[in-house]
Amino acid sequence: MLAARTVLLLALLLAFALRHATAHFTPIECCSKHAQKPVRHVQSFYETPRDCAFPAVVLVAGTGDKICANPKKSWVKKVIKKLQREK
């Protein structure tokens, strides 16, 4: 009985350790879809991590809203260029 408890405890600790180790490498913010229309009043932007399955640029609006956008769209490229010139 004592051996079974020990094995169970070790299995739970190992499962927790593995889960904790893989959680460290999970991207913090990924997008699941892109905005369909151009976004106005963008104050800043940043790219999602490369680990994300769906590449995107996150546009931060004046209201603080974060909108995912397709980095390949021409309107997104224009917004990025404008913001980079303003720096």
N, C-alpha and C positions, 0 to 999 in steps of 0.2 A: 504494500500500500504506500509506504514511504517513497519507494523508488518511482512509482507512477506519479506521485505528486511532484517529485523533483523533475522528472522528464517533462511534465506539463508546464511547470514553472519555467524551465529552460526554453521550451518551445515558445511560450508567450513572450519571454524576453527577447528571443531571437526575432520573432515576427515584429515586435515593436521597434527593434533596432534597425531592421531592414526597411521598414516603412519610414522611419525617421530619416534614414540615409537617402532614400530616393526622393523624399519630399524636398530635400535641400536643392536638388537640381531641377525642380519643376519651375517653369517660368512664372513670374509674378503676374504679368498681365498679357493676355493674348486676346485677339479679336476673333469672332466667329462669323462676322459679316462686315461688309463695307457700306458706307453711306452711298446712296444712289444719286444724290444731288449735291452740288457745290455748297460748301459751308462758308458763311460770312463771319466777319469779325473774329478771325483766328489770331490769337495772341502768341501761341507757341506750338511746337510740335515735337514729337519724338517717335522713334521707330520701336516697334515691338521686338522682343528678343528673338534671336535667330532660331531658338529652340521651338518657337511657336509653329504649328502646322500651317497657319494661315497668315502669310506676311502682310503687314499693314503699317500705316503711319497713323499715329494718334494725334488728331488736331485738337488743341485746347482752345475753346471759344472764350470770348470775353466774359461769359456767364460762369465759366469754370467747367462747363460740360466737356466731356471727352468723347470725341467722335472718331471712329475707325474709318480710314479711307484707303483706297487702293493706291499704292505708291506708283503704279504704272499709268494712272489716269493723268491726262494733260492738266486738268484743273488743279490736281494735287501738286504736281510738279511746279506749277506757277505760284501756288501759295507758299511752297517751301522756298523757292527762289526769292520771293518778295520778303519773307521773314529773314532769310539769310542776309539780304542786302541791308535790312534795317539794323542788324547787329552792329 
